[in-house]
Amino acid sequence: MYKLVICDDEGKTTIVPLIRDEITVGRLEGNTIRLTDRNISRHHARLIRKDDLFIIEDLNSLCGTKINGKPVAKKAQKITPKDQITIGDYSLSIRTDVSAEVPLGKQMDPGDSAGIGKVASRARLVMLTDPSPGLDVELTADLYVLGRSDDANFRINHPSISRAHTRLDHSDGEWTISDLDSINGILINGLKKDDYVLKSGDIVQLGVVQLRYVAPGEPYEFNPSDSVAPVETKRPGSALKAFYIIGAVAIIAAGAIVASVVYKQRSGDSADPDPTVLGEEFQTVTFEELMEQGKDKIQTEEWAEAAHLFALCLQKRSKSQSARDLKELAIRESDAQQAFNKALVALENKSWRRAFELLSSIPRSSHYYDVEQIKNVSDMLCVQLIKRARKAVVKGNLPRAMEILGEIDGLPETPQSCKDKQRLIIEEIEPRLSGGDQSRKSGSSRSRTTDPDRSRRPRKKSSINNPYD
């Protein structure tokens, strides 16, 4: 059964059944739902139900009607259950998950169980993932800085979070989130954003940490299933998104490889330090300080040094699972970084096959995994394979052409234009491979037998243009 949940700016909640096909909302008596605040027009909005379809229409109200933070257009707008409707200081939503035991038509105070989750008069951020799944923070100030630093008034202690990662500003009833030049940036519902006005139900991702924005008056209770697979983020404007690079990158990549070799030689192919060579300084530094230094190295992508620091942490606390996990992460990312740098060099040299193999070898969970980069390289490799297949056809090496064309099927997200060219070439050569050429050769042989003077005649130059030239 559909029910309309109405919450005021103090968090008080009223639930009414949606029985009628048309419901009017306004300040005057006679409306189906009467809201008496002064920012409610006499005839404010109309809600129409057609079976399981709901439509809301603003009746030229003074303050307007909003759906998920966006004003309703002049025309009627379709809404779905759990959309957040804002009328004045009231929040309304259509729900199907209200408990049957909840009294209908009775106003419930904040904190009372409405059978649909917690309701608050202020906006909230609920953490969906580690480090604190279920953490529910009511936004009572007008400015928040979210980050790993102790100075942040919304502290998130996770290595993927920068010290000062993002800020939240409250103005005119809206919360705007802004990136503070963080390493991993901000994703809203999986899309990269620098500045964004939050709306009901938005999933905010900082690094790999996810939070859900809950609008004022919106009923919501944490559920672990609300989290989604985190999207790997990249530093904005970094070389991770560049397709062509300058020669200096090759020098940087070479330096990284040399540094890695030197590091491995020094440490015996391991990030684990030798306890016999640890100096007095190691004895004075605390486990917590080493962990913080390691996280700083992660932020600057100095993975080998990070692995070394987390290994030192394990010398102090051998059973620390967090230090062990971070050390393994740093080692994996160090390998991925080297593969990515080599791929950049291959891109500069237009070695598409080598670049594709290196980029594809990077685990999907890595900071350096870049699906767009792989797609770009796949496109270039496909073009190269088409050219090679055409050359093989011109030379008459049809089996080799088919072999080359078969490699295209192994490329991810092959462009349709490339598939079309592949299909055309296959359609051209398959009949010849299946015996067309042999029959033509037999016919030519019989013709030469019946015309012994043919060999002495001058050959006619073919007038057919080669489509592969």
C-alpha positions as CSV (number, residue, x, y, z in Angstrom):
1,M,0.0,0.0,0.0
2,Y,1.3,3.4,-0.9
3,K,1.6,6.0,1.9
4,L,2.6,9.6,2.0
5,V,5.2,10.5,4.6
6,I,5.2,14.2,5.6
7,C,8.0,15.6,7.7
8,D,8.2,19.2,9.0
9,D,11.3,21.3,9.7
10,E,11.4,20.0,13.3
11,G,11.5,16.4,12.3
12,K,7.9,15.6,13.2
13,T,6.4,13.0,11.0
14,T,2.9,12.2,9.8
15,I,2.0,9.3,7.6
16,V,-1.3,9.2,5.6
17,P,-2.5,6.5,3.2
18,L,-2.8,7.3,-0.6
19,I,-6.3,6.2,-1.2
20,R,-7.6,8.9,-3.5
21,D,-6.6,9.4,-7.2
22,E,-6.1,13.1,-6.6
23,I,-4.6,14.9,-3.6
24,T,-4.3,18.6,-3.2
25,V,-1.8,20.3,-0.9
26,G,-2.3,23.9,0.4
27,R,-2.9,26.3,3.3
28,L,-6.6,26.7,2.9
29,E,-9.3,24.4,4.3
30,G,-10.7,22.1,1.7
31,N,-7.3,20.8,0.6
32,T,-6.8,17.0,1.0
33,I,-3.6,17.8,3.0
34,R,-3.5,21.1,4.8
35,L,-0.2,22.6,5.7
36,T,-0.5,25.8,7.7
37,D,2.9,27.5,7.4
38,R,3.0,30.9,5.8
39,N,5.4,29.8,3.0
40,I,2.7,27.4,1.8
41,S,0.3,28.8,-0.8
42,R,-3.5,28.6,-0.5
43,H,-3.5,26.0,-3.3
44,H,0.1,24.9,-3.6
45,A,0.4,21.5,-5.4
46,R,-1.6,18.6,-6.7
47,L,-0.6,14.9,-6.6
48,I,-2.3,12.6,-9.1
49,R,-2.2,8.8,-9.0
50,K,-2.9,6.5,-12.0
51,D,-2.4,3.0,-10.7
52,D,1.3,2.8,-9.9
53,L,2.1,6.1,-11.7
54,F,2.3,9.4,-9.7
55,I,2.4,12.9,-11.1
56,I,2.9,16.1,-9.2
57,E,1.9,19.5,-10.4
58,D,2.7,22.9,-8.9
59,L,-0.3,25.2,-8.8
60,N,1.6,28.5,-9.5
61,S,2.6,28.6,-5.8
62,L,4.7,31.5,-4.5
63,C,7.6,29.5,-3.1
64,G,7.4,26.7,-5.6
65,T,7.7,22.9,-5.3
66,K,10.9,20.9,-5.6
67,I,11.7,17.3,-6.5
68,N,15.0,16.1,-5.1
69,G,16.1,19.7,-4.8
70,K,15.1,20.7,-8.4
71,P,12.1,23.0,-9.0
72,V,9.1,21.4,-10.6
73,A,8.5,22.8,-14.1
74,K,5.2,24.4,-15.1
75,K,4.1,21.1,-16.6
76,A,3.2,18.2,-14.4
77,Q,6.2,16.0,-13.5
78,K,6.3,12.2,-12.9
79,I,7.7,11.1,-9.5
80,T,8.6,7.7,-8.1
81,P,8.5,6.3,-4.6
82,K,11.3,7.7,-2.4
83,D,11.7,10.9,-4.5
84,Q,11.9,13.8,-2.1
85,I,9.2,16.4,-2.5
86,T,9.8,19.8,-0.9
87,I,6.9,22.1,-0.3
88,G,7.9,25.1,1.9
89,D,9.5,23.7,5.0
90,Y,7.9,20.3,4.6
91,S,9.4,17.2,3.0
92,L,7.1,14.6,1.5
93,S,7.8,11.2,0.0
94,I,5.8,8.3,-1.3
95,R,6.7,5.1,0.4
96,T,5.8,1.4,0.3
97,D,8.0,0.3,3.2
98,V,6.0,1.7,6.1
99,S,5.4,-0.8,8.8
100,A,1.8,-1.9,9.2
101,E,2.0,-1.1,12.9
102,V,2.6,2.6,12.4
103,P,-0.4,4.7,13.2
104,L,-1.8,6.7,10.2
105,G,-2.7,10.3,10.5
106,K,-0.9,10.8,13.8
107,Q,2.0,13.2,14.2
108,M,5.1,11.5,15.6
109,D,7.9,13.5,17.4
110,P,11.5,13.2,16.2
111,G,13.0,10.0,17.5
112,D,9.8,8.1,17.4
113,S,9.8,5.0,15.2
114,A,8.0,5.9,12.0
115,G,8.6,2.4,10.6
116,I,10.7,3.9,7.8
117,G,13.9,4.8,9.4
118,K,15.4,7.8,11.2
119,V,14.0,11.3,10.5
120,A,15.8,14.5,11.4
121,S,15.1,18.2,10.8
122,R,18.6,18.8,9.5
123,A,20.6,17.2,6.7
124,R,22.8,14.2,7.5
125,L,25.7,12.3,6.1
126,V,25.7,8.6,6.7
127,M,28.9,6.6,6.0
128,L,28.2,3.4,4.0
129,T,31.7,1.9,3.9
130,D,34.8,1.6,6.0
131,P,36.2,3.0,8.2
132,S,32.9,3.5,10.1
133,P,29.9,2.0,8.3
134,G,26.7,3.4,9.7
135,L,28.2,6.5,11.2
136,D,25.4,9.1,11.1
137,V,26.4,12.7,11.3
138,E,23.7,15.5,11.6
139,L,25.0,18.6,9.9
140,T,24.4,21.3,12.6
141,A,27.1,23.8,11.5
142,D,27.2,25.8,8.3
143,L,30.7,24.8,7.2
144,Y,32.5,21.5,7.4
145,V,35.9,20.4,6.2
146,L,36.1,16.6,5.6
147,G,39.6,15.1,5.7
148,R,42.1,12.9,7.5
149,S,43.7,15.8,9.5
150,D,42.9,16.2,13.2
151,D,42.0,19.8,12.3
152,A,39.0,18.7,10.1
153,N,35.7,19.1,11.9
154,F,34.4,16.0,9.9
155,R,37.4,13.6,10.3
156,I,37.6,10.5,8.2
157,N,40.7,8.4,9.0
158,H,41.3,6.5,5.8
159,P,44.5,6.5,3.6
160,S,42.5,7.3,0.4
161,I,41.3,10.6,2.1
162,S,43.5,13.7,1.9
163,R,44.2,15.7,5.0
164,A,41.8,18.4,3.8
165,H,39.8,16.6,1.2
166,T,36.5,18.6,0.7
167,R,34.3,21.2,2.3
168,L,30.6,21.5,2.8
169,D,28.9,24.9,2.7
170,H,25.3,25.5,3.9
171,S,23.4,28.4,2.3
172,D,19.7,29.0,1.6
173,G,18.8,25.5,2.7
174,E,21.2,23.8,0.3
175,W,24.5,22.0,0.9
176,T,27.3,22.5,-1.6
177,I,30.3,20.2,-1.6
178,S,33.6,21.4,-3.1
179,D,36.9,19.6,-3.7
180,L,39.9,21.1,-1.9
181,D,42.5,19.9,-4.5
182,S,42.5,16.5,-3.0
183,I,44.5,13.6,-4.4
184,N,41.6,11.4,-5.3
185,G,38.8,14.0,-5.8
186,I,35.1,13.7,-5.4
187,L,32.6,11.4,-7.1
188,I,28.8,12.0,-6.9
189,N,26.8,9.0,-7.9
190,G,29.9,7.7,-9.8
191,L,30.6,11.0,-11.6
192,K,33.6,13.3,-11.1
193,K,32.6,16.7,-9.6
194,D,34.5,19.7,-8.3
195,D,31.5,21.6,-7.0
196,Y,28.0,20.2,-6.6
197,V,24.7,21.0,-4.8
198,L,23.8,17.9,-2.9
199,K,20.4,16.3,-3.4
200,S,18.4,13.7,-1.5
201,G,19.9,10.2,-1.9
202,D,23.2,11.3,-3.5
203,I,26.1,8.9,-2.9
204,V,29.3,10.9,-2.2
205,Q,32.6,9.1,-2.7
206,L,35.8,10.5,-1.3
207,G,38.7,8.3,-2.2
208,V,37.1,4.9,-1.7
209,V,34.9,6.0,1.3
210,Q,31.2,6.4,0.5
211,L,28.6,8.5,2.3
212,R,24.9,9.0,1.6
213,Y,23.4,12.5,1.8
214,V,20.1,12.5,3.6
215,A,18.0,15.6,3.1
216,P,16.2,17.3,6.0
217,G,13.0,15.4,6.9
218,E,14.0,12.4,4.7
219,P,13.4,9.1,6.4
220,Y,16.5,7.0,6.2
221,E,18.2,4.2,8.3
222,F,21.6,2.8,7.4
223,N,21.6,-0.5,5.5
224,P,24.9,-2.1,4.4
225,S,23.3,-3.0,1.1
226,D,23.1,0.7,0.2
227,S,26.8,0.9,-0.6
228,V,27.9,0.4,-4.2
229,A,31.2,-0.7,-5.7
230,P,33.6,2.2,-5.3
231,V,34.8,3.8,-8.5
232,E,38.6,4.2,-8.7
233,T,39.4,7.9,-8.8
234,K,42.3,9.6,-10.4
235,R,44.0,12.9,-9.7
236,P,42.3,15.7,-11.7
237,G,44.5,16.9,-14.6
238,S,47.2,14.3,-14.0
239,A,49.1,12.3,-16.6
240,L,46.8,9.3,-15.7
241,K,44.3,10.7,-18.2
242,A,46.8,11.9,-20.8
243,F,47.0,10.0,-24.1
244,Y,50.1,11.5,-25.4
245,I,53.0,12.5,-23.2
246,I,56.1,14.5,-23.5
247,G,59.5,12.9,-23.5
248,A,60.1,13.9,-19.9
249,V,57.8,11.1,-18.8
250,A,60.1,8.5,-20.2
251,I,62.9,9.9,-18.0
252,I,60.6,9.9,-15.0
253,A,59.6,6.3,-15.7
254,A,63.2,5.2,-16.1
255,G,64.1,6.9,-12.9
256,A,61.3,5.2,-11.1
257,I,62.4,1.8,-12.4
258,V,66.1,2.5,-11.4
259,A,64.9,3.6,-8.0
260,S,62.9,0.5,-7.6
261,V,65.8,-1.7,-8.5
262,V,68.1,0.1,-6.1
263,Y,65.5,-0.2,-3.4
264,K,65.0,-3.9,-4.0
265,Q,68.8,-4.5,-4.0
266,R,69.0,-2.6,-0.7
267,S,66.1,-4.5,0.9
268,G,66.7,-7.9,-0.6
269,D,63.6,-7.7,-2.9
270,S,61.4,-7.1,0.1
271,A,59.9,-4.1,1.8
272,D,60.8,-5.6,5.2
273,P,63.6,-3.8,6.9
274,D,66.4,-5.7,8.6
275,P,66.0,-5.2,12.4
276,T,69.8,-5.4,12.8
277,V,70.2,-2.1,10.9
278,L,67.4,-0.1,12.5
279,G,68.9,2.8,14.2
280,E,68.1,4.7,17.4
281,E,65.6,6.9,15.6
282,F,63.4,3.9,14.9
283,Q,63.3,3.2,18.7
284,T,61.9,6.7,19.4
285,V,59.3,7.0,16.7
286,T,55.9,5.6,17.6
287,F,53.7,3.1,15.7
288,E,51.1,5.8,15.1
289,E,53.7,8.2,13.7
290,L,55.0,5.6,11.3
291,M,51.4,4.8,10.2
292,E,50.8,8.5,9.5
293,Q,54.0,8.9,7.6
294,G,53.1,5.8,5.5
295,K,49.7,7.2,4.7
296,D,51.3,10.5,3.7
297,K,53.5,8.6,1.2
298,I,50.4,6.9,-0.2
299,Q,48.9,10.3,-0.8
300,T,52.0,11.3,-2.8
301,E,52.1,8.0,-4.5
302,E,55.6,7.1,-3.1
303,W,54.6,3.4,-2.8
304,A,58.0,1.9,-2.1
305,E,58.6,4.3,0.8
306,A,55.1,3.7,2.0
307,A,55.7,-0.1,2.0
308,H,58.9,0.4,3.9
309,L,57.2,2.5,6.6
310,F,54.4,0.0,7.0
311,A,57.0,-2.7,7.3
312,L,58.5,-0.7,10.1
313,C,55.1,-0.5,11.7
314,L,55.0,-4.3,11.7
315,Q,58.3,-4.4,13.5
316,K,56.6,-2.6,16.3
317,R,53.3,-4.4,16.2
318,S,53.6,-7.6,14.3
319,K,49.9,-8.4,14.6
320,S,48.6,-5.1,13.2
321,Q,46.3,-6.1,10.4
322,S,45.9,-2.5,9.2
323,A,49.6,-2.1,8.8
324,R,49.9,-5.4,7.0
325,D,47.0,-4.6,4.6
326,L,48.5,-1.2,3.9
327,K,51.9,-2.6,3.2
328,E,50.5,-5.1,0.7
329,L,48.5,-2.3,-0.9
330,A,51.7,-0.2,-1.3
331,I,53.6,-3.1,-2.9
332,R,50.8,-3.8,-5.3
333,E,50.5,-0.2,-6.2
334,S,54.3,0.1,-6.7
335,D,54.1,-2.7,-9.3
336,A,51.1,-1.1,-10.9
337,Q,52.8,2.3,-11.0
338,Q,55.8,0.8,-12.9
339,A,53.5,-0.9,-15.4
340,F,51.7,2.3,-16.0
341,N,54.9,4.3,-16.5
342,K,56.1,1.7,-19.0
343,A,52.8,2.0,-20.8
344,L,53.2,5.7,-21.1
345,V,56.5,5.2,-22.7
346,A,55.0,2.7,-25.1
347,L,52.3,5.2,-25.9
348,E,54.8,7.8,-26.8
349,N,56.5,5.4,-29.1
350,K,53.1,4.4,-30.6
351,S,53.7,0.8,-29.5
352,W,50.0,0.1,-29.1
353,R,50.2,-3.6,-28.5
354,R,52.8,-3.2,-25.7
355,A,50.8,-0.3,-24.1
356,F,47.7,-2.4,-24.2
357,E,49.3,-5.4,-22.6
358,L,50.8,-3.2,-19.8
359,L,47.6,-1.3,-19.1
360,S,45.6,-4.6,-19.1
361,S,48.0,-6.1,-16.6
362,I,47.1,-3.5,-13.9
363,P,44.5,-4.9,-11.5
364,R,41.1,-3.3,-11.6
365,S,41.4,-2.4,-7.9
366,S,44.5,-0.4,-8.5
367,H,44.7,3.4,-8.4
368,Y,46.4,3.2,-11.8
369,Y,43.8,1.1,-13.6
370,D,42.3,3.4,-16.2
371,V,39.5,2.0,-18.2
372,E,39.3,5.0,-20.5
373,Q,43.0,4.8,-21.2
374,I,42.7,1.1,-22.1
375,K,39.7,1.9,-24.4
376,N,41.8,4.6,-26.2
377,V,44.7,2.2,-26.7
378,S,42.3,-0.5,-27.8
379,D,40.9,1.8,-30.4
380,M,44.4,2.6,-31.8
381,L,45.4,-1.0,-31.7
382,C,42.3,-1.9,-33.6
383,V,43.1,0.6,-36.3
384,Q,46.6,-0.8,-36.5
385,L,45.3,-4.4,-36.9
386,I,42.9,-3.4,-39.7
387,K,45.8,-1.9,-41.6
388,R,47.9,-5.0,-41.1
389,A,45.0,-7.2,-42.2
390,R,44.6,-5.2,-45.4
391,K,48.2,-5.5,-46.2
392,A,48.1,-9.2,-45.8
393,V,45.1,-9.4,-48.2
394,V,46.9,-7.3,-50.8
395,K,49.9,-9.7,-50.6
396,G,47.5,-12.7,-51.0
397,N,48.2,-14.1,-47.5
398,L,44.5,-14.6,-46.6
399,P,45.1,-17.0,-43.6
400,R,47.3,-14.4,-42.0
401,A,44.7,-11.7,-42.6
402,M,42.1,-13.8,-40.9
403,E,44.5,-14.5,-38.0
404,I,45.0,-10.7,-37.6
405,L,41.3,-10.0,-37.8
406,G,40.7,-12.6,-35.0
407,E,42.9,-10.6,-32.7
408,I,40.3,-7.7,-32.8
409,D,37.7,-9.9,-31.0
410,G,40.0,-10.0,-27.9
411,L,40.0,-6.2,-27.5
412,P,37.6,-4.7,-24.9
413,E,34.9,-2.4,-26.1
414,T,35.9,-2.5,-29.8
415,P,34.5,0.5,-31.6
416,Q,31.6,-0.2,-34.0
417,S,33.5,1.4,-36.9
418,C,36.3,-1.0,-36.4
419,K,33.9,-4.0,-36.2
420,D,32.3,-2.8,-39.4
421,K,35.7,-2.7,-41.2
422,Q,36.6,-6.1,-39.8
423,R,33.3,-7.6,-41.1
424,L,33.8,-6.1,-44.6
425,I,37.3,-7.6,-44.9
426,I,36.1,-11.0,-43.7
427,E,33.2,-11.0,-46.1
428,E,35.7,-10.2,-48.9
429,I,38.2,-13.0,-48.1
430,E,36.0,-15.8,-46.7
431,P,34.7,-16.9,-50.2
432,R,38.3,-17.0,-51.5
433,L,39.4,-19.1,-48.6
434,S,36.5,-21.6,-49.0
435,G,37.5,-22.4,-52.6
436,G,36.6,-19.4,-54.8
437,D,40.2,-18.9,-55.7
438,Q,40.8,-22.6,-56.5
439,S,37.9,-22.6,-59.0
440,R,39.2,-19.5,-60.7
441,K,42.6,-21.1,-61.0
442,S,41.1,-24.3,-62.5
443,G,39.1,-22.2,-65.0
444,S,42.3,-20.3,-66.0
445,S,44.1,-23.5,-66.5
446,R,41.5,-24.9,-68.8
447,S,41.4,-21.7,-70.8
448,R,45.2,-21.9,-71.3
449,T,44.9,-25.5,-72.5
450,T,42.3,-24.7,-75.2
451,D,44.2,-21.6,-76.4
452,P,47.9,-22.5,-76.9
453,D,48.6,-19.0,-78.3
454,R,47.4,-17.3,-75.1
455,S,50.8,-17.3,-73.5
456,R,52.2,-15.2,-76.3
457,R,49.5,-12.6,-76.1
458,P,50.2,-9.4,-74.1
459,R,48.5,-9.3,-70.7
460,K,45.8,-6.8,-70.2
461,K,46.3,-4.5,-67.3
462,S,43.5,-4.9,-64.7
463,S,41.0,-2.0,-64.5
464,I,39.8,-2.9,-61.0
465,N,40.9,-0.6,-58.3
466,N,42.3,-2.4,-55.3
467,P,40.1,-1.3,-52.3
468,Y,43.0,-1.9,-49.9
469,D,45.5,0.4,-51.5
